[in-house]
């Protein structure tokens, strides 16, 4: 079970990195969504992630080890993020990060919002 969780966490990191690269390439990702979905994703990350991560376009992460969401694409592919979160669990290997359970719609909104920040 622990090996599976570590593997999933690594997959999330890889997915985020690839996603950022995909967005930076100028491609039009299929998961780019409406303004309502982006707003929902923003609200979800502000409430659930903002205590540690920078979740906006220019803010600093309150937790030194938490990467700003706008820079996730520097390390993780966004196109793989949806698959990594397909079970509704969002977590990483960092010991301070809590596990977050999300519905498929919430995962879509979170991914769309994070993707919108990549530049």
N, CA, C and O atoms as a printed pandas DataFrame, in Angstrom:
     atom_number atom_name residue_name chain_id  residue_number  x_coord  y_coord  z_coord
0              1         N          UNK        A               1    0.828   -1.196    0.000
1              2        CA          UNK        A               1    0.000    0.000    0.000
2              3         C          UNK        A               1    0.871    1.258    0.000
3              4         O          UNK        A               1    0.607    2.201   -0.747
4              5         N          UNK        A               2    1.924    1.268    0.853
5              6        CA          UNK        A               2    2.791    2.442    0.912
6              7         C          UNK        A               2    3.532    2.624   -0.408
7              8         O          UNK        A               2    3.703    3.754   -0.866
8              9         N          UNK        A               3    3.976    1.527   -1.030
9             10        CA          UNK        A               3    4.667    1.621   -2.314
10            11         C          UNK        A               3    3.744    2.173   -3.380
11            12         O          UNK        A               3    4.163    2.975   -4.214
12            13         N          UNK        A               4    2.485    1.749   -3.358
13            14        CA          UNK        A               4    1.513    2.256   -4.314
14            15         C          UNK        A               4    1.301    3.751   -4.110
15            16         O          UNK        A               4    1.222    4.497   -5.085
16            17         N          UNK        A               5    1.210    4.199   -2.868
17            18        CA          UNK        A               5    1.007    5.622   -2.580
18            19         C          UNK        A               5    2.212    6.432   -3.053
19            20         O          UNK        A               5    2.041    7.503   -3.635
20            21         N          UNK        A               6    3.434    5.935   -2.810
21            22        CA          UNK        A               6    4.632    6.647   -3.264
22            23         C          UNK        A               6    4.659    6.709   -4.780
23            24         O          UNK        A               6    5.035    7.731   -5.354
24            25         N          UNK        A               7    4.264    5.623   -5.435
25            26        CA          UNK        A               7    4.215    5.603   -6.884
26            27         C          UNK        A               7    3.194    6.606   -7.393
27            28         O          UNK        A               7    3.453    7.314   -8.366
28            29         N          UNK        A               8    2.043    6.675   -6.750
29            30        CA          UNK        A               8    1.014    7.629   -7.155
30            31         C          UNK        A               8    1.485    9.061   -6.961
31            32         O          UNK        A               8    1.200    9.926   -7.789
32            33         N          UNK        A               9    2.193    9.316   -5.888
33            34        CA          UNK        A               9    2.700   10.662   -5.628
34            35         C          UNK        A               9    3.709   11.058   -6.689
35            36         O          UNK        A               9    3.712   12.198   -7.153
36            37         N          UNK        A              10    4.563   10.123   -7.073
37            38        CA          UNK        A              10    5.534   10.390   -8.120
38            39         C          UNK        A              10    4.810   10.655   -9.427
39            40         O          UNK        A              10    5.201   11.541  -10.187
40            41         N          UNK        A              11    3.766    9.901   -9.692
41            42        CA          UNK        A              11    2.986   10.091  -10.909
42            43         C          UNK        A              11    2.375   11.482  -10.949
43            44         O          UNK        A              11    2.341   12.113  -12.006
44            45         N          UNK        A              12    1.894   11.966   -9.816
45            46        CA          UNK        A              12    1.322   13.309   -9.751
46            47         C          UNK        A              12    2.388   14.338  -10.104
47            48         O          UNK        A              12    2.129   15.262  -10.876
48            49         N          UNK        A              13    3.558   14.188   -9.555
49            50        CA          UNK        A              13    4.645   15.124   -9.841
50            51         C          UNK        A              13    4.995   15.098  -11.322
51            52         O          UNK        A              13    5.188   16.149  -11.933
52            53         N          UNK        A              14    5.079   13.919  -11.894
53            54        CA          UNK        A              14    5.406   13.792  -13.311
54            55         C          UNK        A              14    4.306   14.394  -14.171
55            56         O          UNK        A              14    4.580   15.050  -15.176
56            57         N          UNK        A              15    3.078   14.170  -13.775
57            58        CA          UNK        A              15    1.946   14.690  -14.525
58            59         C          UNK        A              15    1.941   16.206  -14.518
59            60         O          UNK        A              15    1.738   16.834  -15.557
60            61         N          UNK        A              16    2.158   16.789  -13.371
61            62        CA          UNK        A              16    2.164   18.245  -13.278
62            63         C          UNK        A              16    3.261   18.842  -14.147
63            64         O          UNK        A              16    3.047   19.864  -14.798
64            65         N          UNK        A              17    4.412   18.227  -14.163
65            66        CA          UNK        A              17    5.527   18.715  -14.958
66            67         C          UNK        A              17    5.210   18.657  -16.443
67            68         O          UNK        A              17    5.432   19.623  -17.173
68            69         N          UNK        A              18    4.697   17.534  -16.880
69            70        CA          UNK        A              18    4.358   17.373  -18.286
70            71         C          UNK        A              18    3.259   18.331  -18.699
71            72         O          UNK        A              18    3.268   18.852  -19.814
72            73         N          UNK        A              19    2.328   18.558  -17.821
73            74        CA          UNK        A              19    1.219   19.452  -18.129
74            75         C          UNK        A              19    1.716   20.862  -18.369
75            76         O          UNK        A              19    1.264   21.533  -19.297
76            77         N          UNK        A              20    2.627   21.310  -17.555
77            78        CA          UNK        A              20    3.170   22.647  -17.707
78            79         C          UNK        A              20    3.891   22.775  -19.038
79            80         O          UNK        A              20    3.758   23.783  -19.732
80            81         N          UNK        A              21    4.647   21.759  -19.387
81            82        CA          UNK        A              21    5.367   21.760  -20.656
82            83         C          UNK        A              21    4.373   21.814  -21.805
83            84         O          UNK        A              21    4.581   22.541  -22.777
84            85         N          UNK        A              22    3.306   21.055  -21.700
85            86        CA          UNK        A              22    2.271   21.012  -22.725
86            87         C          UNK        A              22    1.658   22.387  -22.915
87            88         O          UNK        A              22    1.465   22.832  -24.046
88            89         N          UNK        A              23    1.353   23.058  -21.823
89            90        CA          UNK        A              23    0.770   24.397  -21.907
90            91         C          UNK        A              23    1.762   25.401  -22.477
91            92         O          UNK        A              23    1.391   26.257  -23.279
92            93         N          UNK        A              24    3.014   25.299  -22.068
93            94        CA          UNK        A              24    4.029   26.225  -22.537
94            95         C          UNK        A              24    4.259   26.082  -24.033
95            96         O          UNK        A              24    4.701   27.026  -24.689
96            97         N          UNK        A              25    3.962   24.907  -24.575
97            98        CA          UNK        A              25    4.177   24.659  -25.998
98            99         C          UNK        A              25    3.134   25.363  -26.859
99           100         O          UNK        A              25    3.268   25.400  -28.082
100          101         N          UNK        A              26    2.094   25.924  -26.236
101          102        CA          UNK        A              26    1.060   26.627  -26.991
102          103         C          UNK        A              26   -0.070   25.726  -27.450
103          104         O          UNK        A              26   -0.946   26.170  -28.192
104          105         N          UNK        A              27   -0.071   24.490  -27.033
105          106        CA          UNK        A              27   -1.132   23.565  -27.426
106          107         C          UNK        A              27   -2.440   23.970  -26.758
107          108         O          UNK        A              27   -2.434   24.642  -25.727
108          109         N          UNK        A              28   -3.536   23.570  -27.334
109          110        CA          UNK        A              28   -4.844   23.855  -26.774
110          111         C          UNK        A              28   -5.348   22.597  -26.089
111          112         O          UNK        A              28   -5.960   21.755  -26.746
112          113         N          UNK        A              29   -5.114   22.437  -24.784
113          114        CA          UNK        A              29   -5.472   21.200  -24.110
114          115         C          UNK        A              29   -6.973   20.965  -24.068
115          116         O          UNK        A              29   -7.757   21.905  -23.947
116          117         N          UNK        A              30   -7.362   19.702  -24.169
117          118        CA          UNK        A              30   -8.771   19.336  -24.155
118          119         C          UNK        A              30   -9.412   19.647  -22.815
119          120         O          UNK        A              30  -10.628   19.824  -22.747
120          121         N          UNK        A              31   -8.618   19.721  -21.736
121          122        CA          UNK        A              31   -9.192   19.933  -20.425
122          123         C          UNK        A              31   -9.307   21.395  -20.044
123          124         O          UNK        A              31   -9.701   21.704  -18.920
124          125         N          UNK        A              32   -8.972   22.314  -20.959
125          126        CA          UNK        A              32   -9.194   23.734  -20.670
126          127         C          UNK        A              32  -10.708   23.950  -20.626
127          128         O          UNK        A              32  -11.418   23.495  -21.522
128          129         N          UNK        A              33  -11.208   24.634  -19.604
129          130        CA          UNK        A              33  -12.646   24.672  -19.392
130          131         C          UNK        A              33  -13.196   26.088  -19.260
131          132         O          UNK        A              33  -12.485   27.070  -19.473
132          133         N          UNK        A              34  -14.449   26.169  -18.911
133          134        CA          UNK        A              34  -15.193   27.416  -18.827
134          135         C          UNK        A              34  -14.752   28.285  -17.649
135          136         O          UNK        A              34  -14.030   27.838  -16.758
136          137         N          UNK        A              35  -15.204   29.528  -17.672
137          138        CA          UNK        A              35  -14.919   30.443  -16.577
138          139         C          UNK        A              35  -15.493   29.972  -15.253
139          140         O          UNK        A              35  -14.877   30.171  -14.206
140          141         N          UNK        A              36  -16.671   29.346  -15.285
141          142        CA          UNK        A              36  -17.277   28.827  -14.055
142          143         C          UNK        A              36  -16.417   27.718  -13.464
143          144         O          UNK        A              36  -16.225   27.657  -12.250
144          145         N          UNK        A              37  -15.904   26.849  -14.314
145          146        CA          UNK        A              37  -15.068   25.759  -13.828
146          147         C          UNK        A              37  -13.747   26.310  -13.270
147          148         O          UNK        A              37  -13.254   25.832  -12.248
148          149         N          UNK        A              38  -13.184   27.310  -13.941
149          150        CA          UNK        A              38  -11.953   27.926  -13.437
150          151         C          UNK        A              38  -12.179   28.567  -12.072
151          152         O          UNK        A              38  -11.344   28.443  -11.176
152          153         N          UNK        A              39  -13.301   29.247  -11.917
153          154        CA          UNK        A              39  -13.625   29.883  -10.634
154          155         C          UNK        A              39  -13.792   28.829   -9.545
155          156         O          UNK        A              39  -13.320   29.009   -8.423
156          157         N          UNK        A              40  -14.463   27.730   -9.878
157          158        CA          UNK        A              40  -14.646   26.645   -8.908
158          159         C          UNK        A              40  -13.298   26.052   -8.521
159          160         O          UNK        A              40  -13.054   25.777   -7.346
160          161         N          UNK        A              41  -12.425   25.855   -9.499
161          162        CA          UNK        A              41  -11.088   25.326   -9.216
162          163         C          UNK        A              41  -10.285   26.279   -8.353
163          164         O          UNK        A              41   -9.586   25.854   -7.433
164          165         N          UNK        A              42  -10.385   27.568   -8.648
165          166        CA          UNK        A              42   -9.683   28.572   -7.842
166          167         C          UNK        A              42  -10.163   28.523   -6.399
167          168         O          UNK        A              42   -9.349   28.541   -5.475
168          169         N          UNK        A              43  -11.458   28.462   -6.199
169          170        CA          UNK        A              43  -12.004   28.411   -4.843
170          171         C          UNK        A              43  -11.547   27.150   -4.111
171          172         O          UNK        A              43  -11.214   27.204   -2.927
172          173         N          UNK        A              44  -11.532   26.019   -4.810
173          174        CA          UNK        A              44  -11.094   24.768   -4.184
174          175         C          UNK        A              44   -9.638   24.833   -3.746
175          176         O          UNK        A              44   -9.305   24.415   -2.637
176          177         N          UNK        A              45   -8.763   25.357   -4.610
177          178        CA          UNK        A              45   -7.347   25.398   -4.231
178          179         C          UNK        A              45   -7.081   26.467   -3.179
179          180         O          UNK        A              45   -6.205   26.289   -2.332
180          181         N          UNK        A              46   -7.816   27.568   -3.215
181          182        CA          UNK        A              46   -7.640   28.585   -2.177
182          183         C          UNK        A              46   -7.968   28.016   -0.804
183          184         O          UNK        A              46   -7.230   28.239    0.156
184          185         N          UNK        A              47   -9.076   27.278   -0.708
185          186        CA          UNK        A              47   -9.517   26.719    0.571
186          187         C          UNK        A              47   -8.656   25.534    1.010
187          188         O          UNK        A              47   -8.280   25.441    2.179
188          189         N          UNK        A              48   -8.342   24.628    0.080
189          190        CA          UNK        A              48   -7.690   23.374    0.433
190          191         C          UNK        A              48   -6.174   23.376    0.286
191          192         O          UNK        A              48   -5.500   22.531    0.875
192          193         N          UNK        A              49   -5.632   24.299   -0.479
193          194        CA          UNK        A              49   -4.199   24.269   -0.777
194          195         C          UNK        A              49   -3.464   25.556   -0.398
195          196         O          UNK        A              49   -2.248   25.557   -0.207
196          197         N          UNK        A              50   -4.226   26.655   -0.291
197          198        CA          UNK        A              50   -3.638   27.972   -0.100
198          199         C          UNK        A              50   -2.930   28.205    1.217
199          200         O          UNK        A              50   -2.191   29.180    1.350
200          201         N          UNK        A              51   -3.138   27.330    2.204
201          202        CA          UNK        A              51   -2.423   27.492    3.473
202          203         C          UNK        A              51   -0.940   27.195    3.314
203          204         O          UNK        A              51   -0.121   27.644    4.116
204          205         N          UNK        A              52   -0.599   26.443    2.284
205          206        CA          UNK        A              52    0.805   26.082    2.062
206          207         C          UNK        A              52    1.324   26.552    0.701
207          208         O          UNK        A              52    2.456   27.025    0.592
208          209         N          UNK        A              53    0.491   26.419   -0.336
209          210        CA          UNK        A              53    0.919   26.746   -1.703
210          211         C          UNK        A              53    0.487   28.141   -2.113
211          212         O          UNK        A              53   -0.560   28.629   -1.688
212          213         N          UNK        A              54    1.309   28.783   -2.948
213          214        CA          UNK        A              54    0.884   29.981   -3.648
214          215         C          UNK        A              54   -0.078   29.498   -4.726
215          216         O          UNK        A              54    0.299   28.683   -5.568
216          217         N          UNK        A              55   -1.306   29.984   -4.711
217          218        CA          UNK        A              55   -2.309   29.487   -5.650
218          219         C          UNK        A              55   -2.737   30.547   -6.661
219          220         O          UNK        A              55   -3.626   30.305   -7.478
220          221         N          UNK        A              56   -2.113   31.709   -6.608
221          222        CA          UNK        A              56   -2.445   32.787   -7.529
222          223         C          UNK        A              56   -1.336   33.039   -8.530
223          224         O          UNK        A              56   -0.370   32.282   -8.627
224          225         N          UNK        A              57   -1.500   34.115   -9.264
225          226        CA          UNK        A              57   -0.560   34.445  -10.336
226          227         C          UNK        A              57    0.752   35.041   -9.831
227          228         O          UNK        A              57    1.752   35.000  -10.547
228          229         N          UNK        A              58    0.776   35.591   -8.623
229          230        CA          UNK        A              58    1.995   36.263   -8.178
230          231         C          UNK        A              58    2.299   36.120   -6.692
231          232         O          UNK        A              58    3.262   36.718   -6.211
232          233         N          UNK        A              59    1.509   35.345   -5.948
233          234        CA          UNK        A              59    1.721   35.239   -4.505
234          235         C          UNK        A              59    2.867   34.285   -4.167
235          236         O          UNK        A              59    3.326   33.521   -5.016
236          237         N          UNK        A              60    3.316   34.342   -2.927
237          238        CA          UNK        A              60    4.382   33.456   -2.442
238          239         C          UNK        A              60    3.754   32.319   -1.643
239          240         O          UNK        A              60    2.720   32.500   -1.001
240          241         N          UNK        A              61    4.379   31.157   -1.685
241          242        CA          UNK        A              61    3.888   30.019   -0.914
242          243         C          UNK        A              61    4.150   30.247    0.563
243          244         O          UNK        A              61    5.286   30.532    0.942
244          245         N          UNK        A              62    3.123   30.130    1.421
245          246        CA          UNK        A              62    3.323   30.274    2.860
246          247         C          UNK        A              62    4.250   29.203    3.445
247          248         O          UNK        A              62    4.951   29.458    4.424
248          249         N          UNK        A              63    4.255   28.021    2.855
249          250        CA          UNK        A              63    5.131   26.930    3.295
250          251         C          UNK        A              63    6.313   26.890    2.335
251          252         O          UNK        A              63    6.130   26.722    1.129
252          253         N          UNK        A              64    7.499   27.042    2.853
253          254        CA          UNK        A              64    8.696   27.153    2.027
254          255         C          UNK        A              64    8.870   25.979    1.056
255          256         O          UNK        A              64    9.351   26.177   -0.059
256          257         N          UNK        A              65    8.494   24.779    1.453
257          258        CA          UNK        A              65    8.679   23.600    0.606
258          259         C          UNK        A              65    7.545   23.380   -0.395
259          260         O          UNK        A              65    7.640   22.492   -1.243
260          261         N          UNK        A              66    6.482   24.168   -0.313
261          262        CA          UNK        A              66    5.329   23.984   -1.198
262          263         C          UNK        A              66    5.516   24.819   -2.467
263          264         O          UNK        A              66    5.606   26.044   -2.392
264          265         N          UNK        A              67    5.574   24.171   -3.620
265          266        CA          UNK        A              67    5.775   24.934   -4.861
266          267         C          UNK        A              67    4.556   25.780   -5.211
267          268         O          UNK        A              67    3.421   25.367   -4.972
268          269         N          UNK        A              68    4.789   26.969   -5.779
269          270        CA          UNK        A              68    3.664   27.776   -6.265
270          271         C          UNK        A              68    2.971   27.027   -7.407
271          272         O          UNK        A              68    3.639   26.435   -8.255
272          273         N          UNK        A              69    1.661   27.051   -7.431
273          274        CA          UNK        A              69    0.926   26.337   -8.471
274          275         C          UNK        A              69    1.259   26.858   -9.864
275          276         O          UNK        A              69    1.238   26.089  -10.825
276          277         N          UNK        A              70    1.565   28.149   -9.994
277          278        CA          UNK        A              70    1.863   28.705  -11.309
278          279         C          UNK        A              70    3.177   28.172  -11.878
279          280         O          UNK        A              70    3.451   28.344  -13.066
280          281         N          UNK        A              71    3.993   27.524  -11.039
281          282        CA          UNK        A              71    5.276   26.986  -11.493
282          283         C          UNK        A              71    5.285   25.460  -11.549
283          284         O          UNK        A              71    6.333   24.860  -11.787
284          285         N          UNK        A              72    4.140   24.830  -11.336
285          286        CA          UNK        A              72    4.088   23.372  -11.359
286          287         C          UNK        A              72    4.527   22.809  -12.696
287          288         O          UNK        A              72    5.114   21.729  -12.759
288          289         N          UNK        A              73    4.245   23.536  -13.759
289          290        CA          UNK        A              73    4.612   23.036  -15.077
290          291         C          UNK        A              73    6.123   22.997  -15.277
291          292         O          UNK        A              73    6.605   22.352  -16.208
292          293         N          UNK        A              74    6.867   23.672  -14.424
293          294        CA          UNK        A              74    8.327   23.590  -14.498
294          295         C          UNK        A              74    8.810   22.192  -14.119
295          296         O          UNK        A              74    9.900   21.778  -14.513
296          297         N          UNK        A              75    7.999   21.471  -13.359
297          298        CA          UNK        A              75    8.398   20.167  -12.849
298          299         C          UNK        A              75    7.460   19.023  -13.200
299          300         O          UNK        A              75    7.862   17.861  -13.132
300          301         N          UNK        A              76    6.204   19.323  -13.578
301          302        CA          UNK        A              76    5.200   18.276  -13.762
302          303         C          UNK        A              76    4.383   18.499  -15.036
303          304         O          UNK        A              76    4.043   19.638  -15.357
304          305         N          UNK        A              77    4.065   17.427  -15.765
305          306        CA          UNK        A              77    3.228   17.551  -16.966
306          307         C          UNK        A              77    1.739   17.633  -16.615
307          308         O          UNK        A              77    1.213   16.741  -15.949
308          309         N          UNK        A              78    1.073   18.669  -17.047
309          310        CA          UNK        A              78   -0.341   18.856  -16.747
310          311         C          UNK        A              78   -1.219   17.820  -17.447
311          312         O          UNK        A              78   -2.268   17.452  -16.919
312          313         N          UNK        A              79   -0.818   17.352  -18.604
313          314        CA          UNK        A              79   -1.660   16.403  -19.339
314          315         C          UNK        A              79   -1.783   15.061  -18.636
315          316         O          UNK        A              79   -2.703   14.298  -18.931
316          317         N          UNK        A              80   -0.890   14.759  -17.725
317          318        CA          UNK        A              80   -0.957   13.499  -16.981
318          319         C          UNK        A              80   -1.652   13.676  -15.627
319          320         O          UNK        A              80   -1.944   12.695  -14.944
320          321         N          UNK        A              81   -1.911   14.910  -15.247
321          322        CA          UNK        A              81   -2.507   15.196  -13.936
322          323         C          UNK        A              81   -3.886   14.574  -13.776
323          324         O          UNK        A              81   -4.201   14.008  -12.729
324          325         N          UNK        A              82   -4.697   14.678  -14.804
325          326        CA          UNK        A              82   -6.054   14.135  -14.713
326          327         C          UNK        A              82   -6.024   12.638  -14.437
327          328         O          UNK        A              82   -6.794   12.141  -13.615
328          329         N          UNK        A              83   -5.151   11.927  -15.111
329          330        CA          UNK        A              83   -5.049   10.483  -14.884
330          331         C          UNK        A              83   -4.565   10.185  -13.471
331          332         O          UNK        A              83   -5.066    9.267  -12.821
332          333         N          UNK        A              84   -3.596   10.954  -12.995
333          334        CA          UNK        A              84   -3.059   10.725  -11.652
334          335         C          UNK        A              84   -4.115   10.961  -10.579
335          336         O          UNK        A              84   -4.100   10.298   -9.542
336          337         N          UNK        A              85   -5.024   11.889  -10.812
337          338        CA          UNK        A              85   -6.064   12.209   -9.848
338          339         C          UNK        A              85   -7.373   11.479  -10.130
339          340         O          UNK        A              85   -8.388   11.766   -9.494
340          341         N          UNK        A              86   -7.363   10.548  -11.066
341          342        CA          UNK        A              86   -8.605    9.904  -11.495
342          343         C          UNK        A              86   -9.319    9.162  -10.366
343          344         O          UNK        A              86  -10.527    8.940  -10.440
344          345         N          UNK        A              87   -8.586    8.781   -9.329
345          346        CA          UNK        A              87   -9.232    8.097   -8.202
346          347         C          UNK        A              87   -9.801    9.081   -7.187
347          348         O          UNK        A              87  -10.340    8.669   -6.159
348          349         N          UNK        A              88   -9.684   10.401   -7.471
349          350        CA          UNK        A              88  -10.238   11.413   -6.584
350          351         C          UNK        A              88   -9.335   11.784   -5.428
351          352         O          UNK        A              88   -9.728   12.570   -4.566
352          353         N          UNK        A              89   -8.124   11.230   -5.395
353          354        CA          UNK        A              89   -7.193   11.519   -4.303
354          355         C          UNK        A              89   -6.087   12.429   -4.812
355          356         O          UNK        A              89   -5.464   12.168   -5.842
356          357         N          UNK        A              90   -5.861   13.487   -4.075
357          358        CA          UNK        A              90   -4.798   14.417   -4.411
358          359         C          UNK        A              90   -3.847   14.436   -3.230
359          360         O          UNK        A              90   -4.208   14.883   -2.141
360          361         N          UNK        A              91   -2.651   13.958   -3.440
361          362        CA          UNK        A              91   -1.660   13.903   -2.373
362          363         C          UNK        A              91   -0.266   13.901   -2.972
363          364         O          UNK        A              91   -0.097   13.703   -4.175
364          365         N          UNK        A              92    0.720   14.120   -2.139
365          366        CA          UNK        A              92    2.113   14.081   -2.591
366          367         C          UNK        A              92    2.933   13.340   -1.560
367          368         O          UNK        A              92    2.417   12.897   -0.534
368          369         N          UNK        A              93    4.207   13.210   -1.841
369          370        CA          UNK        A              93    5.094   12.513   -0.923
370          371         C          UNK        A              93    5.562   13.368    0.232
371          372         O          UNK        A              93    6.227   12.869    1.141
372          373         N          UNK        A              94    5.232   14.638    0.215
373          374        CA          UNK        A              94    5.686   15.514    1.286
374          375         C          UNK        A              94    4.920   15.190    2.567
375          376         O          UNK        A              94    3.693   15.104    2.535
376          377         N          UNK        A              95    5.614   15.007    3.694
377          378        CA          UNK        A              95    4.939   14.591    4.930
378          379         C          UNK        A              95    3.949   15.614    5.490
379          380         O          UNK        A              95    3.043   15.241    6.236
380          381         N          UNK        A              96    4.101   16.879    5.150
381          382        CA          UNK        A              96    3.200   17.916    5.659
382          383         C          UNK        A              96    1.901   18.023    4.866
383          384         O          UNK        A              96    0.937   18.628    5.335
384          385         N          UNK        A              97    1.869   17.441    3.671
385          386        CA          UNK        A              97    0.705   17.630    2.815
386          387         C          UNK        A              97   -0.386   16.617    3.141
387          388         O          UNK        A              97   -0.166   15.407    3.082
388          389         N          UNK        A              98   -1.565   17.128    3.485
389          390        CA          UNK        A              98   -2.685   16.211    3.766
390          391         C          UNK        A              98   -3.236   15.635    2.469
391          392         O          UNK        A              98   -3.066   16.211    1.395
392          393         N          UNK        A              99   -3.890   14.501    2.587
393          394        CA          UNK        A              99   -4.576   13.909    1.443
394          395         C          UNK        A              99   -5.890   14.651    1.265
395          396         O          UNK        A              99   -6.574   14.959    2.242
396          397         N          UNK        A             100   -6.236   14.934    0.037
397          398        CA          UNK        A             100   -7.465   15.654   -0.295
398          399         C          UNK        A             100   -8.276   14.759   -1.228
399          400         O          UNK        A             100   -7.775   14.347   -2.274
400          401         N          UNK        A             101   -9.509   14.456   -0.867
401          402        CA          UNK        A             101  -10.396   13.639   -1.689
402          403         C          UNK        A             101  -11.330   14.573   -2.448
403          404         O          UNK        A             101  -11.961   15.448   -1.854
404          405         N          UNK        A             102  -11.415   14.385   -3.758
405          406        CA          UNK        A             102  -12.218   15.264   -4.597
406          407         C          UNK        A             102  -13.123   14.451   -5.517
407          408         O          UNK        A             102  -12.811   13.315   -5.873
408          409         N          UNK        A             103  -14.240   15.049   -5.893
409          410        CA          UNK        A             103  -15.124   14.441   -6.879
410          411         C          UNK        A             103  -14.482   14.604   -8.256
411          412         O          UNK        A             103  -13.584   15.431   -8.413
412          413         N          UNK        A             104  -14.916   13.845   -9.248
413          414        CA          UNK        A             104  -14.376   14.031  -10.600
414          415         C          UNK        A             104  -14.544   15.468  -11.107
415          416         O          UNK        A             104  -13.657   15.994  -11.778
416          417         N          UNK        A             105  -15.664   16.096  -10.794
417          418        CA          UNK        A             105  -15.892   17.478  -11.221
418          419         C          UNK        A             105  -14.915   18.427  -10.529
419          420         O          UNK        A             105  -14.415   19.363  -11.152
420          421         N          UNK        A             106  -14.642   18.189   -9.242
421          422        CA          UNK        A             106  -13.679   19.023   -8.525
422          423         C          UNK        A             106  -12.280   18.836   -9.091
423          424         O          UNK        A             106  -11.540   19.807   -9.249
424          425         N          UNK        A             107  -11.911   17.594   -9.397
425          426        CA          UNK        A             107  -10.601   17.332   -9.990
426          427         C          UNK        A             107  -10.482   18.075  -11.313
427          428         O          UNK        A             107   -9.457   18.704  -11.574
428          429         N          UNK        A             108  -11.510   18.013  -12.151
429          430        CA          UNK        A             108  -11.493   18.729  -13.430
430          431         C          UNK        A             108  -11.318   20.228  -13.219
431          432         O          UNK        A             108  -10.552   20.877  -13.931
432          433         N          UNK        A             109  -12.032   20.772  -12.239
433          434        CA          UNK        A             109  -11.942   22.214  -11.968
434          435         C          UNK        A             109  -10.558   22.596  -11.445
435          436         O          UNK        A             109  -10.005   23.621  -11.844
436          437         N          UNK        A             110  -10.006   21.787  -10.567
437          438        CA          UNK        A             110   -8.667   22.050  -10.032
438          439         C          UNK        A             110   -7.632   22.006  -11.147
439          440         O          UNK        A             110   -6.780   22.889  -11.240
440          441         N          UNK        A             111   -7.700   20.990  -11.985
441          442        CA          UNK        A             111   -6.754   20.870  -13.094
442          443         C          UNK        A             111   -6.879   22.054  -14.044
443          444         O          UNK        A             111   -5.874   22.624  -14.468
444          445         N          UNK        A             112   -8.113   22.421  -14.376
445          446        CA          UNK        A             112   -8.320   23.560  -15.277
446          447         C          UNK        A             112   -7.749   24.835  -14.670
447          448         O          UNK        A             112   -7.125   25.626  -15.378
448          449         N          UNK        A             113   -7.950   25.047  -13.376
449          450        CA          UNK        A             113   -7.435   26.254  -12.740
450          451         C          UNK        A             113   -5.902   26.250  -12.723
451          452         O          UNK        A             113   -5.271   27.241  -13.089
452          453         N          UNK        A             114   -5.312   25.135  -12.298
453          454        CA          UNK        A             114   -3.847   25.067  -12.260
454          455         C          UNK        A             114   -3.270   25.267  -13.669
455          456         O          UNK        A             114   -2.268   25.963  -13.840
456          457         N          UNK        A             115   -3.898   24.661  -14.660
457          458        CA          UNK        A             115   -3.443   24.822  -16.046
458          459         C          UNK        A             115   -3.513   26.286  -16.482
459          460         O          UNK        A             115   -2.654   26.756  -17.228
460          461         N          UNK        A             116   -4.540   27.007  -16.014
461          462        CA          UNK        A             116   -4.694   28.412  -16.415
462          463         C          UNK        A             116   -3.579   29.295  -15.846
463          464         O          UNK        A             116   -3.318   30.375  -16.376
464          465         N          UNK        A             117   -2.932   28.854  -14.794
465          466        CA          UNK        A             117   -1.856   29.630  -14.174
466          467         C          UNK        A             117   -0.509   29.445  -14.862
467          468         O          UNK        A             117    0.383   30.280  -14.711
468          469         N          UNK        A             118   -0.357   28.370  -15.608
469          470        CA          UNK        A             118    0.935   28.052  -16.200
470          471         C          UNK        A             118    1.239   29.059  -17.311
471          472         O          UNK        A             118    0.361   29.434  -18.088
472          473         N          UNK        A             119    2.485   29.480  -17.366
473          474        CA          UNK        A             119    2.786   30.462  -18.385
474          475         C          UNK        A             119    4.110   30.430  -18.905
475          476         O          UNK        A             119    4.451   31.231  -19.775
